[in-house]
Amino acid sequence: YFASYSETRVNKKAASTDGLRVNSYLAHQWLFGNIGLTFRTGYEFKRNNNLDGYPIATKLDLCYVMPFQLISHVRPYLGFSLKAHLDTAEYIGIMTGLRFHK
C-alpha cells in the first residue's frame, strides 16, 4: 500500500508485483485462556530483495479471542503480528479474524 502511493515504485503495477508475498509456514500455538501465542517459521517463495534475499521467515503472533460467539463455534479475535527474516524485521501488523472451535 505504501509503495503504491509513494515515489518508491514507478507505477501501481510495479508496487503490487514487488509487494506480493508467497509463503508456506509450520506453526505451533499455545492457548492461555482467551490469549493465543503463535510461533511460525516458513519459507518465502517470492522474496523481497530489500531483506537481503533471505528466504526463511519467522512470525510471532499474539491474539486475544473474544469471549462471545458470533455464530455456533465461531469467535472473533484481535492481535498483533511481528514478521522477521533472520535479524531483519519486515513488519509489525494488526490482525483480526475468526476462530473456529469444536
N, C-alpha and C positions, 0 to 999 in steps of 0.2 A: 504494500500500500504506500509506504513512504517513497519507494523508488518511482512509483507511478506519478506521484505529484511533486517530485523534486527534480533537480537537474542531474541526478546521478545516472540516469539512463537516457538513451536517445529518444525513445518513444514508449508508449504503454505496452506494446507487444514485447519489446526487449525487457522491460521491467517484469512482466508476467513470466517470461521464459526464465529469467535469472532468479525469480522468487520461488519457482516451483521446487518442491522437495518430494522425493520418493524415498520412504524409509521402511524398514522392517525391524520390529523390536521384539525382544523377550522381556517379560516383566514379572515382578512379584509385588503383591500389595499386602500391606499389614493394615488391619482394621482395629481401631481403638474406640469402640462405641460408634459415634457418628463421624469420627475423624478417620480419613484414609491416607496412608502414606505409600506411594508407589515409586519403585525404582525400576527404570527401564534402561536397557543397553541394546544397541542395534547398529545396523549398517545403513548408511545413506547412499543410495544408488546414484542419485543425481546430486553431486556435491557442489557446494558454493566455494569457488576458488579463493574467496576472501578469507576463508577459515583454514588456510594452509592446505586445502585438499585432503584433510584427514577424514577418512570415511566412517570411523567409529564414533557414534554419538551416544551420549547418556542423557537421561531426563530424570528429574526428581519432581514428583507431583505431590502436593498437599491439598486435600479437599475436605470439605465439610458436607456430609449428606444430610439434607433437611429431614427433620423428624416427622414429616407428614407425607402422605402418598397422594399423587395426582390421580392415578387410577390404580387398580389392583396390582400390587407388587412393583410399582414404578415410583421412585423417589427422585426429586431433583437434587443436584449438588452444585457447589461453587468451590473454586480453588485456584491455586497458583501453580505454575509450572516453570521450571528452570531447565534449559537445554544447553549442553556444552559439548565441545569437541576437544578432547584431551584437556588442555588447560585454557581454552578459549571459549568464553561464554557466548552463545549465539543469541539467546533471548530469555526474557522472563515474561510470562504471559498470564492472563486471567482465563480460567476455564469455567465453563458451565455445561451441564449435560443432564442426562437421565441415567439412573442406576436401576437395573432390573434385579429384583430379589426373588428367591424361591418362595 
